[in-house]
């Protein structure tokens, strides 16, 4: 791997991570120079990173002006929430028909990590753990198509979670309590109860009115 390529890859990952965590908020115009200075690199790898991020839809480049971090579209949160609801409820339906206890230990461990992160107020790490909590029972259902589609939403979820956590005021303890309730309903094989609780959870975290669910 060439030095140029590794520098471009590093710049790409760093800038993308800042977008996903909200450190670079949607609507902000940034320059190659300021990012290069922040990363301690030249402009060339940053330029390559920006081009890649534009291709993926995270940025919009304006010659001689800089790069605009693309804001989250107004309806994206609702669309992602709907997609998550469909995948998560389908996965839980499959899971409870097999062995819902198989994922119980994983969910408990995630809840412990969430409580620890909430105590330290590490919101970025909490946003990642939030996403991983939901992914755990989707993967446990054992359907690679559901898991693959859910993973395609992962980065959008992370960014939405980060925005929600930074928007404030947001009751992180209440989110954890809702996660604990979802885990209890899975273990109890209560699919309908899980579906109702998931709607409340998604709507509350992202301040949405989930129509048609």
Backbone as a chain_set.jsonl record, in Angstrom:
{"seq": "XXXXXXXXXXXXXXXXXXXXXXXXXXXXXXXXXXXXXXXXXXXXXXXXXXXXXXXXXXXXXXXXXXXXXXXXXXXXXXXXXXXXXXXXXXXXXXXXXXXXXXXXXXXXXXXXXXXXXXXXXXXXXXXXXXXXXXXXXXXXXXXXXXXXXXXXXXXXXXXXXXXXXXXXXXXXXXXXXXXXXXXXXXXXXXXXXXXXXXXXXXXXXXXXXXXXX", "coords": {"N": [[0.852, -1.196, 0.0], [0.671, 2.168, -0.937], [2.169, 5.228, 0.329], [0.73, 7.494, -0.313], [-1.795, 6.446, -0.866], [-2.457, 5.307, 1.632], [-2.525, 7.588, 3.208], [-4.641, 8.955, 2.03], [-6.696, 7.163, 2.559], [-6.711, 7.274, 5.328], [-7.44, 9.967, 5.694], [-9.957, 9.915, 4.543], [-11.372, 8.15, 6.269], [-11.201, 9.53, 8.698], [-12.5, 12.003, 8.167], [-15.026, 11.093, 7.421], [-15.831, 9.828, 9.768], [-16.091, 12.044, 11.411], [-18.225, 13.279, 10.237], [-20.231, 11.374, 10.664], [-20.403, 11.364, 13.431], [-21.28, 13.857, 13.926], [-19.499, 15.85, 14.464], [-18.649, 17.244, 12.301], [-21.064, 19.002, 11.217], [-24.108, 18.727, 9.245], [-24.504, 20.908, 6.469], [-22.323, 22.464, 6.91], [-19.567, 24.199, 5.559], [-16.466, 23.23, 4.495], [-12.879, 23.331, 4.089], [-10.213, 21.965, 2.056], [-7.75, 22.691, 3.035], [-8.094, 23.3, 5.818], [-8.842, 20.827, 6.856], [-6.635, 19.287, 6.139], [-4.692, 20.529, 7.71], [-5.695, 19.952, 10.247], [-5.39, 17.192, 10.289], [-2.749, 16.875, 9.888], [-1.531, 16.505, 7.384], [-0.939, 16.585, 3.779], [-2.712, 18.449, 1.208], [-3.413, 16.803, -0.911], [-4.15, 13.978, -0.274], [-6.432, 14.621, 1.198], [-8.03, 15.824, -0.696], [-8.543, 13.615, -2.331], [-9.99, 12.09, -0.521], [-12.236, 13.72, -0.122], [-13.388, 13.598, -2.687], [-14.142, 10.937, -2.77], [-15.979, 10.847, -0.686], [-17.883, 12.544, -1.704], [-18.819, 10.997, -3.825], [-20.098, 9.006, -2.385], [-22.162, 10.399, -1.356], [-21.985, 11.961, 0.928], [-20.82, 14.424, 0.884], [-20.754, 17.597, -0.924], [-19.044, 19.019, -3.494], [-17.595, 22.187, -4.161], [-15.903, 23.927, -6.455], [-13.059, 25.896, -5.655], [-14.337, 26.917, -3.495], [-14.909, 25.067, -1.465], [-15.978, 22.205, 0.469], [-19.188, 21.034, 0.989], [-20.805, 19.693, 3.741], [-23.22, 17.362, 3.397], [-26.474, 17.918, 4.471], [-28.683, 16.005, 6.636], [-31.375, 14.69, 4.91], [-34.732, 16.052, 5.12], [-36.77, 14.078, 5.295], [-35.4, 11.764, 5.77], [-34.933, 10.63, 8.313], [-37.443, 9.594, 9.055], [-37.829, 7.731, 6.997], [-35.672, 5.953, 7.409], [-36.303, 5.095, 9.981], [-38.718, 3.739, 9.489], [-37.781, 1.676, 7.827], [-36.06, 0.389, 9.602], [-37.923, -0.474, 11.512], [-39.4, -2.377, 10.052], [-37.409, -4.308, 9.427], [-36.358, -4.972, 11.983], [-38.596, -5.929, 13.445], [-39.31, -8.093, 11.846], [-37.027, -9.659, 12.118], [-37.08, -10.226, 14.876], [-39.429, -11.687, 15.014], [-38.678, -14.013, 13.664], [-36.604, -14.794, 15.333], [-37.797, -15.317, 17.869], [-39.274, -17.529, 17.251], [-37.391, -19.405, 17.076], [-34.928, -19.455, 19.074], [-35.116, -17.316, 21.436], [-33.651, -16.843, 23.718], [-31.059, -17.066, 23.024], [-29.842, -14.679, 22.35], [-29.928, -13.205, 24.603], [-27.832, -12.856, 26.536], [-26.012, -11.314, 25.101], [-27.471, -8.944, 24.695], [-27.816, -8.096, 27.33], [-25.155, -7.566, 28.02], [-24.649, -5.462, 26.291], [-26.4, -3.543, 27.31], [-25.188, -3.081, 29.788], [-22.816, -1.873, 28.927], [-23.897, 0.407, 27.745], [-24.93, 1.758, 29.978], [-22.56, 2.315, 31.344], [-21.291, 4.028, 29.521], [-23.133, 6.097, 29.452], [-22.801, 7.078, 32.008], [-20.285, 8.213, 31.837], [-20.771, 10.113, 30.013], [-20.09, 9.825, 27.337], [-21.092, 10.444, 24.455], [-20.706, 9.94, 21.729], [-19.607, 7.344, 21.629], [-21.715, 6.082, 22.856], [-23.718, 6.353, 20.918], [-22.785, 4.606, 18.967], [-22.904, 2.187, 20.363], [-25.623, 2.047, 20.837], [-26.592, 1.584, 18.226], [-25.37, -0.903, 17.798], [-26.658, -2.467, 19.693], [-29.306, -2.824, 18.705], [-28.656, -4.076, 16.318], [-27.7, -6.507, 17.192], [-29.841, -8.311, 17.782], [-30.993, -8.471, 15.315], [-29.03, -9.729, 13.755], [-28.889, -12.095, 15.196], [-31.138, -13.424, 14.384], [-30.442, -14.838, 12.21], [-30.76, -14.5, 9.455], [-29.176, -13.757, 6.62], [-29.833, -11.926, 4.605], [-31.599, -10.078, 5.776], [-29.832, -9.102, 7.725], [-27.815, -8.02, 6.109], [-29.181, -5.962, 4.74], [-29.888, -4.399, 6.92], [-27.376, -3.623, 7.835], [-26.691, -1.94, 5.784], [-27.983, 0.314, 6.461], [-26.609, 1.216, 8.59], [-24.629, 3.323, 8.822], [-26.175, 5.582, 8.329], [-27.904, 5.355, 10.479], [-26.104, 5.715, 12.607], [-25.332, 8.382, 12.244], [-27.797, 9.695, 12.533], [-28.393, 8.95, 15.184], [-26.297, 10.223, 16.534], [-26.852, 12.9, 15.983], [-29.344, 13.123, 17.234], [-28.625, 12.652, 19.914], [-26.994, 14.829, 20.405], [-28.662, 16.934, 20.014], [-30.409, 17.526, 22.118], [-32.683, 18.651, 24.774], [-32.031, 15.306, 25.766], [-33.065, 12.298, 27.126], [-30.96, 10.088, 28.133], [-30.952, 7.994, 29.944], [-33.573, 7.165, 29.82], [-33.672, 6.148, 27.243], [-32.009, 3.93, 27.562], [-33.568, 2.495, 29.378], [-35.715, 1.918, 27.689], [-34.428, 0.292, 25.836], [-33.835, -1.843, 27.526], [-36.397, -2.743, 28.018], [-37.164, -3.584, 25.455], [-35.405, -5.729, 25.189], [-36.377, -7.413, 27.197], [-38.913, -8.047, 26.163], [-38.246, -9.445, 23.872], [-37.004, -11.696, 24.991], [-39.22, -12.724, 26.281], [-40.65, -13.591, 24.156], [-42.572, -11.945, 23.041], [-43.751, -10.701, 20.421], [-45.594, -8.823, 19.384], [-45.771, -7.004, 21.477], [-43.123, -6.146, 21.476], [-43.011, -4.889, 18.949], [-44.749, -2.697, 19.312], [-43.424, -1.342, 21.384], [-41.064, -0.736, 20.085], [-41.868, 1.12, 18.152], [-42.572, 3.3, 19.802], [-40.069, 3.799, 20.896], [-38.391, 4.472, 18.652], [-39.782, 6.679, 17.639], [-39.652, 8.457, 19.79], [-36.853, 8.893, 20.255], [-35.989, 10.04, 17.843], [-37.765, 12.074, 17.512], [-40.162, 11.811, 15.971], [-43.216, 11.374, 14.119], [-44.468, 8.471, 13.52], [-46.061, 7.51, 10.938], [-48.555, 5.202, 9.853], [-47.593, 2.906, 11.076]], "CA": [[0.0, 0.0, 0.0], [1.5, 3.36, -1.048], [1.983, 6.233, 1.369], [-0.344, 8.384, -0.746], [-3.074, 5.762, -0.691], [-2.755, 5.167, 3.058], [-2.883, 8.916, 3.71], [-5.994, 9.243, 1.531], [-7.615, 6.31, 3.311], [-6.792, 7.837, 6.681], [-8.232, 11.201, 5.615], [-11.349, 9.507, 4.268], [-11.985, 7.589, 7.476], [-11.301, 10.573, 9.72], [-13.546, 12.971, 7.818], [-16.318, 10.409, 7.47], [-16.17, 9.635, 11.178], [-16.526, 13.33, 11.95], [-19.574, 13.512, 9.712], [-21.158, 10.445, 11.311], [-20.57, 11.72, 14.84], [-21.824, 15.197, 14.042], [-18.444, 16.835, 14.688], [-18.812, 18.07, 11.108], [-22.522, 18.959, 11.031], [-24.674, 18.98, 7.933], [-24.619, 22.306, 6.121], [-21.063, 23.162, 7.144], [-18.658, 24.28, 4.419], [-15.101, 23.051, 4.981], [-11.875, 23.401, 3.032], [-9.155, 20.963, 2.083], [-6.661, 23.187, 3.861], [-8.339, 23.177, 7.259], [-8.821, 19.409, 7.21], [-5.243, 18.86, 6.035], [-3.998, 21.038, 8.896], [-6.174, 19.213, 11.419], [-4.897, 15.81, 10.229], [-1.3, 16.884, 9.751], [-1.191, 15.905, 6.102], [-1.028, 17.524, 2.67], [-4.054, 18.575, 0.65], [-3.687, 15.775, -1.926], [-4.995, 12.897, 0.248], [-7.724, 15.166, 1.611], [-8.8, 16.004, -1.936], [-9.009, 12.279, -2.715], [-11.021, 11.701, 0.448], [-13.427, 14.511, -0.422], [-13.994, 13.055, -3.908], [-14.774, 9.666, -2.399], [-17.146, 11.158, 0.146], [-18.901, 13.097, -2.602], [-19.394, 9.857, -4.543], [-20.966, 8.284, -1.456], [-23.295, 11.248, -0.999], [-21.81, 12.645, 2.208], [-20.34, 15.775, 0.629], [-20.968, 18.205, -2.23], [-17.855, 19.831, -3.709], [-17.733, 23.431, -4.904], [-14.557, 24.378, -6.805], [-12.534, 27.148, -5.1], [-15.11, 27.328, -2.311], [-14.772, 24.064, -0.421], [-16.855, 21.04, 0.434], [-20.353, 21.149, 1.865], [-21.286, 18.457, 4.362], [-24.63, 17.27, 3.011], [-27.363, 17.748, 5.64], [-29.612, 14.879, 6.613], [-32.627, 15.116, 4.267], [-35.822, 16.189, 6.092], [-37.57, 12.867, 5.455], [-34.569, 10.57, 5.908], [-35.115, 10.016, 9.627], [-38.663, 8.791, 9.027], [-37.616, 6.596, 6.095], [-34.787, 4.996, 8.073], [-37.058, 4.506, 11.092], [-39.651, 2.769, 8.915], [-37.005, 0.523, 7.369], [-35.611, -0.316, 10.801], [-39.07, -1.144, 12.116], [-39.721, -3.56, 9.255], [-36.352, -5.317, 9.572], [-36.211, -5.419, 13.367], [-39.741, -6.758, 13.851], [-39.215, -9.356, 11.105], [-35.955, -10.439, 12.732], [-37.532, -10.713, 16.185], [-40.424, -12.738, 14.76], [-37.917, -15.227, 13.351], [-35.801, -15.155, 16.498], [-38.602, -15.907, 18.943], [-39.731, -18.838, 16.79], [-36.26, -20.309, 17.231], [-34.417, -19.452, 20.446], [-34.895, -15.924, 21.855], [-32.678, -16.765, 24.815], [-29.706, -17.106, 22.465], [-29.273, -13.335, 22.254], [-30.156, -12.515, 25.877], [-26.569, -12.463, 27.159], [-25.443, -10.236, 24.3], [-28.235, -7.731, 24.965], [-27.482, -7.661, 28.697], [-23.808, -6.988, 27.98], [-24.78, -4.167, 25.632], [-27.042, -2.63, 28.265], [-24.16, -2.712, 30.77], [-21.92, -0.91, 28.273], [-24.642, 1.654, 27.576], [-24.992, 2.44, 31.284], [-21.222, 2.825, 31.638], [-21.048, 5.169, 28.635], [-24.007, 7.191, 29.903], [-22.206, 7.629, 33.222], [-19.127, 9.026, 31.455], [-21.284, 11.087, 29.046], [-19.434, 9.637, 26.041], [-22.253, 10.319, 23.588], [-20.337, 9.338, 20.452], [-19.516, 5.901, 21.84], [-23.064, 5.609, 23.155], [-24.44, 6.254, 19.651], [-22.34, 3.363, 18.326], [-23.43, 1.063, 21.142], [-27.064, 2.034, 20.562], [-26.767, 0.901, 16.948], [-24.967, -2.301, 17.95], [-27.687, -3.164, 20.479], [-30.376, -3.235, 17.799], [-28.103, -4.997, 15.323], [-27.442, -7.816, 17.806], [-30.952, -9.251, 17.629], [-31.222, -8.685, 13.879], [-28.059, -10.748, 13.34], [-29.215, -13.353, 15.88], [-32.224, -14.103, 13.668], [-29.79, -15.774, 11.293], [-31.107, -14.273, 8.051], [-28.135, -12.849, 6.107], [-30.412, -10.862, 3.792], [-32.04, -9.051, 6.713], [-28.645, -8.501, 8.337], [-27.137, -7.213, 5.114], [-29.935, -4.728, 4.524], [-29.788, -3.59, 8.133], [-26.04, -3.023, 7.863], [-26.646, -0.85, 4.808], [-28.542, 1.486, 7.14], [-25.835, 1.433, 9.806], [-24.009, 4.648, 8.888], [-27.255, 6.558, 8.466], [-28.358, 5.248, 11.864], [-25.108, 6.33, 13.489], [-25.4, 9.838, 12.121], [-29.053, 10.116, 13.143], [-28.274, 8.806, 16.627], [-25.406, 11.273, 17.029], [-27.591, 14.17, 15.918], [-30.378, 13.089, 18.271], [-27.999, 12.764, 21.219], [-26.422, 16.161, 20.547], [-29.709, 17.941, 19.852], [-30.768, 17.815, 23.479], [-32.345, 17.7, 25.829], [-32.407, 13.927, 25.479], [-32.936, 11.5, 28.339], [-30.232, 8.868, 27.789], [-31.396, 6.931, 30.852], [-34.853, 6.67, 29.297], [-33.335, 5.317, 26.087], [-31.515, 2.657, 28.087], [-34.738, 1.782, 29.917], [-36.472, 1.4, 26.544], [-33.656, -0.85, 25.329], [-34.023, -2.958, 28.464], [-37.76, -3.248, 27.787], [-37.13, -4.335, 24.197], [-34.729, -6.994, 25.471], [-37.313, -8.235, 27.975], [-39.985, -8.512, 25.28], [-37.667, -10.482, 23.011], [-36.832, -12.891, 25.82], [-40.554, -13.246, 26.58], [-41.266, -13.991, 22.875], [-43.74, -11.092, 22.815], [-43.455, -9.96, 19.195], [-46.48, -7.656, 19.261], [-45.337, -6.036, 22.475], [-41.868, -5.594, 20.983], [-43.306, -3.977, 17.834], [-45.32, -1.461, 19.87], [-42.374, -0.659, 22.138], [-40.084, -0.23, 19.122], [-42.434, 2.352, 17.581], [-42.421, 4.352, 20.809], [-38.639, 4.074, 21.038], [-37.899, 5.175, 17.47], [-40.456, 7.973, 17.554], [-39.159, 9.326, 20.847], [-35.446, 9.257, 20.072], [-35.803, 10.892, 16.67], [-38.819, 13.099, 17.498], [-40.922, 11.548, 14.763], [-44.541, 10.804, 14.159], [-44.332, 7.371, 12.559], [-47.387, 7.246, 10.353], [-48.766, 3.936, 9.178], [-47.014, 1.771, 11.787]], "C": [[0.884, 1.241, 0.0], [1.191, 4.326, 0.076], [0.828, 7.156, 1.013], [-1.693, 7.746, -0.505], [-3.44, 5.668, 0.786], [-3.142, 6.518, 3.665], [-4.292, 9.293, 3.277], [-7.027, 8.424, 2.286], [-7.806, 6.838, 4.725], [-7.662, 9.095, 6.687], [-9.701, 10.884, 5.397], [-12.032, 9.021, 5.546], [-12.178, 8.652, 8.546], [-12.437, 11.547, 9.422], [-14.925, 12.319, 7.899], [-16.762, 10.194, 8.909], [-16.681, 10.933, 11.794], [-17.919, 13.703, 11.442], [-20.58, 12.649, 10.458], [-21.411, 10.807, 12.772], [-21.166, 13.105, 15.031], [-20.786, 16.247, 14.356], [-18.34, 17.775, 13.498], [-20.296, 18.032, 10.771], [-22.947, 19.231, 9.599], [-24.844, 20.464, 7.69], [-23.334, 23.087, 6.306], [-20.181, 23.089, 5.903], [-17.231, 24.213, 4.952], [-14.137, 23.079, 3.802], [-10.87, 22.274, 3.166], [-8.055, 21.388, 3.046], [-6.89, 22.997, 5.351], [-8.349, 21.723, 7.707], [-7.399, 18.872, 7.155], [-4.454, 19.3, 7.263], [-4.397, 20.25, 10.141], [-5.601, 17.796, 11.466], [-3.376, 15.74, 10.105], [-0.829, 16.235, 8.465], [-1.269, 16.966, 5.016], [-2.456, 17.567, 2.137], [-4.41, 17.426, -0.295], [-4.527, 14.618, -1.385], [-6.373, 13.381, 0.705], [-8.621, 15.363, 0.396], [-9.375, 14.657, -2.396], [-10.135, 11.809, -1.798], [-12.323, 12.43, 0.16], [-14.151, 13.961, -1.66], [-14.734, 11.75, -3.605], [-16.037, 9.91, -1.58], [-18.256, 11.795, -0.682], [-19.597, 11.974, -3.364], [-20.389, 9.097, -3.675], [-22.148, 9.126, -0.985], [-23.168, 12.0, 0.308], [-21.404, 14.1, 2.042], [-20.782, 16.255, -0.748], [-19.83, 19.21, -2.434], [-18.157, 21.052, -4.573], [-16.333, 23.969, -5.187], [-14.248, 25.766, -6.26], [-13.312, 27.656, -3.888], [-14.959, 26.337, -1.158], [-15.748, 22.924, -0.606], [-17.978, 21.233, 1.441], [-20.701, 19.775, 2.423], [-22.79, 18.393, 4.111], [-25.494, 17.059, 4.251], [-28.205, 16.476, 5.509], [-30.91, 15.351, 5.965], [-33.775, 15.131, 5.269], [-36.596, 14.898, 6.349], [-36.737, 11.613, 5.692], [-34.798, 9.86, 7.244], [-36.349, 9.116, 9.64], [-38.485, 7.561, 8.141], [-36.738, 5.521, 6.745], [-35.52, 4.307, 9.227], [-38.046, 3.46, 10.593], [-38.911, 1.504, 8.495], [-36.516, -0.294, 8.565], [-36.754, -1.088, 11.438], [-39.386, -2.438, 11.374], [-38.693, -4.661, 9.491], [-36.295, -5.86, 10.989], [-37.376, -6.293, 13.812], [-39.723, -8.098, 13.122], [-38.162, -10.254, 11.737], [-36.397, -11.024, 14.069], [-38.575, -11.812, 16.019], [-39.744, -14.072, 14.463], [-37.186, -15.732, 14.597], [-36.622, -15.849, 17.571], [-39.162, -17.267, 18.546], [-38.629, -19.888, 16.93], [-35.821, -20.354, 18.691], [-34.117, -18.029, 20.893], [-33.861, -15.779, 22.959], [-31.249, -16.698, 24.289], [-29.043, -15.743, 22.436], [-29.345, -12.582, 23.581], [-28.858, -12.016, 26.511], [-25.928, -11.294, 26.423], [-26.144, -8.914, 24.574], [-27.943, -7.197, 26.37], [-26.114, -6.984, 28.734], [-23.833, -5.604, 27.335], [-25.394, -3.138, 26.576], [-26.046, -2.172, 29.331], [-23.205, -1.669, 30.178], [-22.61, 0.437, 28.09], [-24.683, 2.448, 28.882], [-23.636, 3.049, 31.645], [-20.911, 4.066, 30.791], [-21.906, 6.365, 29.021], [-23.409, 7.871, 31.129], [-21.024, 8.535, 32.909], [-19.5, 10.11, 30.449], [-20.532, 11.037, 27.716], [-20.525, 9.371, 25.005], [-21.917, 9.681, 22.249], [-20.259, 7.821, 20.577], [-20.892, 5.313, 22.152], [-23.872, 5.434, 21.879], [-24.071, 4.981, 18.914], [-22.941, 2.159, 19.042], [-24.934, 0.919, 20.962], [-27.338, 1.25, 19.282], [-26.444, -0.581, 17.08], [-25.993, -3.109, 18.74], [-28.785, -3.69, 19.561], [-29.874, -4.259, 16.784], [-27.949, -6.412, 15.893], [-28.595, -8.781, 17.592], [-31.334, -9.441, 16.168], [-30.301, -9.791, 13.381], [-28.405, -12.107, 13.944], [-30.332, -14.121, 15.188], [-31.684, -15.047, 12.603], [-30.167, -15.641, 9.832], [-30.11, -13.274, 7.463], [-28.68, -11.721, 5.24], [-30.919, -9.723, 4.677], [-30.846, -8.328, 7.329], [-27.926, -7.58, 7.362], [-27.849, -5.902, 4.852], [-29.818, -3.815, 5.736], [-28.432, -2.903, 8.211], [-25.915, -1.88, 6.863], [-27.209, 0.439, 5.399], [-27.657, 1.975, 8.283], [-25.264, 2.851, 9.905], [-25.053, 5.742, 9.018], [-27.79, 6.557, 9.9], [-27.4, 5.959, 12.806], [-25.207, 7.844, 13.45], [-26.675, 10.373, 12.768], [-28.985, 10.047, 14.667], [-27.408, 9.913, 17.223], [-26.106, 12.62, 17.047], [-28.626, 14.233, 17.033], [-29.775, 13.301, 19.655], [-27.424, 14.155, 21.466], [-27.489, 17.257, 20.55], [-30.192, 18.439, 21.207], [-32.048, 18.66, 23.622], [-32.857, 16.302, 25.511], [-32.104, 13.078, 26.703], [-32.291, 10.162, 27.982], [-30.676, 7.71, 28.676], [-32.721, 6.33, 30.372], [-34.623, 5.781, 28.07], [-32.86, 3.95, 26.546], [-32.661, 1.835, 28.662], [-35.579, 1.183, 28.785], [-35.752, 0.205, 25.92], [-33.85, -2.071, 26.221], [-35.405, -3.58, 28.268], [-37.828, -4.061, 26.502], [-36.487, -5.706, 24.417], [-35.647, -7.947, 26.236], [-38.398, -8.834, 27.082], [-39.489, -9.578, 24.315], [-37.553, -11.789, 23.79], [-38.171, -13.548, 26.139], [-41.301, -13.7, 25.325], [-42.527, -13.194, 22.559], [-43.471, -10.189, 21.606], [-44.306, -8.707, 19.083], [-46.106, -6.572, 20.266], [-44.038, -5.356, 22.052], [-42.134, -4.562, 19.889], [-43.842, -2.643, 18.346], [-44.255, -0.656, 20.612], [-41.335, -0.059, 21.201], [-40.578, 1.058, 18.466], [-42.246, 3.517, 18.55], [-40.957, 4.784, 20.929], [-38.118, 4.907, 19.87], [-38.5, 6.581, 17.366], [-39.898, 8.948, 18.585], [-37.742, 9.808, 20.619], [-35.284, 10.267, 18.948], [-36.893, 11.933, 16.486], [-39.641, 12.997, 16.215], [-42.347, 11.16, 15.079], [-44.579, 9.726, 13.085], [-45.704, 6.959, 12.062], [-47.418, 5.876, 9.7], [-48.166, 2.73, 9.861], [-47.922, 1.376, 12.945]], "O": [[1.765, 1.362, 0.851], [0.129, 4.276, 0.696], [0.046, 7.559, 1.874], [-2.621, 8.388, -0.013], [-4.586, 5.915, 1.162], [-4.0, 6.575, 4.546], [-5.051, 9.877, 4.051], [-8.103, 8.922, 2.617], [-8.918, 6.849, 5.252], [-8.508, 9.273, 7.564], [-10.578, 11.507, 5.994], [-13.146, 9.441, 5.859], [-13.204, 8.673, 9.225], [-13.234, 11.878, 10.3], [-15.877, 12.927, 8.389], [-17.939, 10.36, 9.231], [-17.605, 10.915, 12.608], [-18.69, 14.362, 12.14], [-21.651, 13.12, 10.841], [-22.504, 10.583, 13.291], [-21.516, 13.491, 16.146], [-21.126, 17.421, 14.505], [-17.992, 18.946, 13.647], [-20.743, 17.105, 10.095], [-22.232, 19.883, 8.839], [-25.272, 21.202, 8.578], [-23.253, 24.249, 5.907], [-20.067, 22.037, 5.274], [-16.831, 25.044, 5.766], [-14.537, 22.874, 2.656], [-10.694, 21.702, 4.241], [-7.499, 20.568, 3.777], [-5.984, 22.58, 6.071], [-7.912, 21.413, 8.815], [-6.994, 18.093, 8.018], [-3.644, 18.54, 7.793], [-3.558, 19.923, 10.98], [-5.353, 17.259, 12.546], [-2.789, 14.663, 10.208], [0.16, 15.502, 8.457], [-1.623, 18.113, 5.288], [-3.309, 16.797, 2.578], [-5.587, 17.11, -0.463], [-5.548, 14.294, -1.992], [-7.358, 12.648, 0.614], [-9.823, 15.1, 0.451], [-10.536, 14.569, -2.796], [-11.108, 11.206, -2.25], [-13.396, 11.827, 0.194], [-15.379, 13.871, -1.676], [-15.821, 11.504, -4.128], [-17.049, 9.236, -1.777], [-19.437, 11.605, -0.391], [-20.816, 11.993, -3.531], [-21.402, 8.602, -4.169], [-23.035, 8.624, -0.295], [-24.131, 12.617, 0.762], [-21.612, 14.917, 2.939], [-21.133, 15.46, -1.619], [-19.67, 20.14, -1.643], [-18.871, 20.969, -5.572], [-15.647, 24.419, -4.27], [-15.052, 26.69, -6.379], [-12.983, 28.7, -3.324], [-14.889, 26.742, 0.002], [-16.277, 22.706, -1.696], [-17.736, 21.558, 2.604], [-20.869, 18.814, 1.673], [-23.54, 19.262, 4.557], [-25.264, 16.113, 5.005], [-28.406, 15.952, 4.413], [-31.498, 16.328, 6.43], [-33.797, 14.306, 6.182], [-37.029, 14.642, 7.472], [-37.287, 10.517, 5.804], [-34.851, 8.631, 7.296], [-36.308, 8.007, 10.174], [-38.939, 6.472, 8.492], [-37.026, 4.329, 6.642], [-35.383, 3.101, 9.431], [-38.195, 2.406, 11.211], [-39.361, 0.393, 8.775], [-36.554, -1.525, 8.54], [-36.575, -2.231, 11.857], [-39.612, -3.476, 11.997], [-39.057, -5.813, 9.728], [-36.196, -7.071, 11.187], [-37.166, -7.299, 14.49], [-40.078, -9.124, 13.701], [-38.368, -11.459, 11.88], [-36.119, -12.187, 14.362], [-38.602, -12.764, 16.799], [-40.171, -15.121, 14.944], [-37.155, -16.931, 14.876], [-36.192, -16.861, 18.124], [-39.492, -18.075, 19.414], [-38.889, -21.091, 16.907], [-36.29, -21.196, 19.457], [-32.984, -17.569, 20.75], [-33.263, -14.716, 23.119], [-30.332, -16.318, 25.018], [-27.816, -15.649, 22.489], [-28.875, -11.448, 23.677], [-28.792, -10.877, 26.973], [-25.368, -10.392, 27.046], [-25.492, -7.876, 24.677], [-27.838, -5.986, 26.569], [-25.935, -5.959, 29.392], [-23.132, -4.691, 27.772], [-24.948, -1.992, 26.627], [-26.058, -1.009, 29.732], [-22.834, -0.704, 30.847], [-21.989, 1.486, 28.259], [-24.493, 3.664, 28.885], [-23.566, 4.154, 32.182], [-20.337, 5.035, 31.288], [-21.463, 7.511, 28.929], [-23.497, 9.09, 31.276], [-20.779, 9.51, 33.619], [-18.662, 10.929, 30.071], [-20.355, 12.058, 27.051], [-20.846, 8.219, 24.712], [-22.739, 8.96, 21.684], [-20.783, 7.097, 19.731], [-21.196, 4.187, 21.761], [-24.634, 4.475, 21.759], [-24.928, 4.341, 18.304], [-23.427, 1.226, 18.403], [-25.46, -0.194, 20.937], [-28.198, 0.37, 19.25], [-27.159, -1.424, 16.537], [-26.177, -4.299, 18.486], [-29.152, -4.863, 19.632], [-30.591, -5.197, 16.434], [-28.056, -7.395, 15.16], [-28.371, -9.944, 17.258], [-31.931, -10.456, 15.812], [-30.741, -10.691, 12.665], [-28.239, -13.142, 13.298], [-30.466, -15.33, 15.379], [-32.387, -15.949, 12.149], [-29.927, -16.556, 9.044], [-30.179, -12.082, 7.763], [-28.057, -10.664, 5.147], [-30.701, -8.55, 4.374], [-30.842, -7.102, 7.445], [-27.481, -6.495, 7.735], [-27.215, -4.852, 4.752], [-29.667, -2.602, 5.595], [-28.342, -1.741, 8.606], [-25.127, -0.956, 7.067], [-26.941, 1.528, 4.892], [-27.922, 3.021, 8.875], [-25.396, 3.506, 10.939], [-24.844, 6.721, 9.734], [-28.089, 7.609, 10.465], [-27.818, 6.707, 13.69], [-25.172, 8.508, 14.486], [-26.641, 11.384, 13.47], [-29.45, 10.952, 15.361], [-27.73, 10.472, 18.271], [-25.975, 13.389, 17.999], [-28.773, 15.259, 17.698], [-30.33, 14.032, 20.475], [-27.37, 14.612, 22.608], [-27.251, 18.366, 21.027], [-30.363, 19.641, 21.409], [-32.448, 19.322, 22.664], [-33.984, 16.136, 25.042], [-31.003, 13.14, 27.25], [-32.975, 9.221, 27.58], [-30.767, 6.573, 28.214], [-32.951, 5.128, 30.507], [-35.31, 4.776, 27.891], [-33.258, 2.928, 25.987], [-32.722, 0.622, 28.461], [-36.093, 0.071, 28.911], [-36.387, -0.774, 25.525], [-34.01, -3.191, 25.734], [-35.56, -4.799, 28.344], [-38.475, -5.108, 26.461], [-36.963, -6.715, 23.897], [-35.686, -9.144, 25.952], [-38.758, -10.001, 27.237], [-40.223, -10.506, 23.978], [-37.954, -12.85, 23.31], [-38.259, -14.771, 26.254], [-42.446, -14.142, 25.409], [-43.437, -13.692, 21.896], [-43.02, -9.054, 21.757], [-43.8, -7.643, 18.725], [-46.121, -5.382, 19.951], [-43.865, -4.151, 22.24], [-41.546, -3.48, 19.901], [-43.438, -1.582, 17.87], [-44.191, 0.567, 20.483], [-40.783, 1.005, 21.483], [-39.797, 1.984, 18.247], [-41.807, 4.596, 18.151], [-40.65, 5.97, 21.048], [-37.475, 5.935, 20.079], [-37.804, 7.544, 17.045], [-39.695, 10.125, 18.288], [-37.454, 10.995, 20.771], [-34.535, 11.235, 19.078], [-36.96, 12.598, 15.452], [-39.793, 13.97, 15.476], [-42.648, 10.677, 16.171], [-44.706, 10.02, 11.897], [-46.406, 6.165, 12.69], [-46.448, 5.442, 9.079], [-48.209, 1.63, 9.309], [-47.615, 0.436, 13.677]]}, "num_chains": 1, "name": "protein.A"}
